[in-house]
Amino acid sequence: MKIVGVTLTGFAKYAEIFKRIDFNTLVVEEAGEVLESNLIAVLSKQINHLILIGDHQQLKPHMECYDLEVKFRAIERLIKNGLEYATFKYQRRMKSKFADFIRLIYQDYQDHTSIQEQNKIEIEGIKTDLVFFNHRHKEDEKLLSSSKSNKFEAKMILRMVEYLLTNGYKGEQITVLTTYLKQAQYIKNNVNKMQEYSQQIIIKEKKMIQYYYLQLDRTLIINQVLLQQIIEARLGLYIFGNFGFIEECIKDHLIKQHQQRNPDISDLWLRIIDLARQKGVIQNYIELKYHNIDTKIYEEKDWDQVKGCGCTYICNTQLCFDSIQYQTI
């Protein structure tokens, strides 16, 4: 059996060449992010078996022009019209507590037995592996571009990244997600300044771990974006946002719509925030734990307490990495 790998654009571009290849099966991955027009363009008479692999409830195709919003994908249209489909029910990626949020949409989403060991892995230097960091700082208003930014969140995230680096994690083990291009650029520019510093960190143990920080201070973000962000988390999930503001905006939207809820816009937010509240993970601080010393971080300047060694305890002994400066009496 021979397999040809190609993008849909490349397939359409070299359609005449592919017509000469004797094949009858087409497999499309990430079908949820494929434009319906692009898919139709590659369907030829010789194809009698089409396999679409994707999730119609996650991200839609990316469009540069918001006026040309794509509301439906081919895979979504087929499923909603009753086409029979198969679903993966077991996840091997994330801790069970993270998967609970995904189960708000996918009720049959089950954990594989291998997740039991993953659930036991703790986060180096941070007391808990799941935090909804709640704040009341609004977005910066004096911006010429349409994109937004929240400097309070950005600075908190940058200092947290720096802290994780001092605890021995590599840069590629840390992922920062934000819903705003402006904020993403600000974080990226400042993270690049850490490269020389981060390369000096000695890794004591190579543990694969990913942290996901989400900027949430924006009203009515569609389910697909939120779902895509949470579903990527593995061992640590830290979400930053003004959750009270989000709830108020969503409830106000529902009232204006005469209680006609649109599940693609707001209902998921209410359920996720409610579940986070039930779990007791909505808090206005990040609690660190280093050498049995607990430190609560409420704002950006609080990170100065743990800069260099990871805790507020004053000692005269080098405790961790050779390249990290430590406090002395």
Number of C-alpha atoms within 10 A of each C-alpha: 2 4 8 8 8 10 10 17 13 11 18 18 13 12 15 10 10 15 12 8 10 9 15 12 12 17 11 16 14 15 22 23 18 20 19 18 10 14 17 12 14 19 15 12 8 13 13 11 11 12 11 16 15 18 17 21 16 19 20 22 18 12 11 8 7 8 7 8 12 13 9 15 20 19 22 19 14 14 13 10 9 8 10 8 9 6 10 8 12 12 16 15 18 21 24 20 14 20 20 18 20 18 12 14 14 13 11 13 17 16 18 14 11 11 15 13 9 16 15 10 14 13 18 16 21 22 18 17 20 23 23 24 20 22 20 13 14 16 15 11 9 8 11 7 7 8 11 20 24 20 16 16 26 22 17 20 21 19 19 18 21 20 21 22 22 27 24 21 25 19 17 9 14 17 15 18 16 20 19 18 13 17 20 17 13 16 20 14 11 13 16 11 10 15 11 9 14 19 12 15 18 18 15 11 8 10 13 12 17 19 23 22 28 23 22 22 26 17 16 18 18 18 19 17 14 18 17 14 20 21 16 16 21 22 24 22 23 20 21 23 23 20 21 13 18 21 18 13 16 20 16 12 19 16 12 10 11 8 11 10 15 13 11 13 16 22 17 22 21 16 14 16 19 14 16 18 13 10 12 12 18 20 15 19 16 22 16 21 18 18 11 11 12 16 22 16 19 17 16 16 11 14 21 13 15 19 18 17 21 26 22 17 16 11 11 9 10 13 14 16 17 11 12 19 14 20 18 10 6
